Amino acid sequence: MPTVRGPKHVVKTGKTSVLTADEARLLLNAIDTSTLTGLRDRALIGVMDYTFTSVNAVISMTVKDYFTQGRRG
């Protein structure tokens, strides 16, 4: 019986694009904050932008994950 080979797995490495400060501000300002959904989206995107956190990490956060150190949160 002949063996069957799958396609070769190739991983391409590259840089993840990062928003500039101006692009981040434009993105956050474009979100309609007159609704709860807009406020939620702006908060999630803001956390991801300022902390370089993944979507999975942000959506699994709880209130206990936020803490202050001196004057910083």
C-alpha positions, -999 to +999 in steps of 0.1 A: +000+000+000+016+034-010+020+061+017+001+094+014+019+126+021+002+158+031+013+193+019+045+207+033+038+230+063+054+264+056+055+292+082+062+327+070+076+351+095+070+388+093+062+418+113+028+425+127+018+460+117+014+485+145-008+516+144+009+550+147-004+573+174-024+593+148-039+561+133-049+549+168-065+582+176-084+582+143-096+547+149-108+554+185-125+587+175-143+569+146-162+547+171-197+559+179-198+562+217-235+571+220-243+534+224-232+508+249-218+487+221-197+517+209-184+523+244-176+486+248-158+485+214-138+516+221-127+503+255-117+469+240-098+485+211-082+510+235-069+483+258-055+463+229-038+493+214-022+507+245-011+473+259-004+453+228-027+426+241-044+400+219-082+399+215-084+366+234-065+381+264-088+412+265-121+394+262-111+370+290-103+398+314-124+404+346-126+433+369-101+416+392-075+418+365-074+456+368-052+470+396-034+502+405+003+508+412+007+541+428-011+566+405-012+543+375-038+516+366 
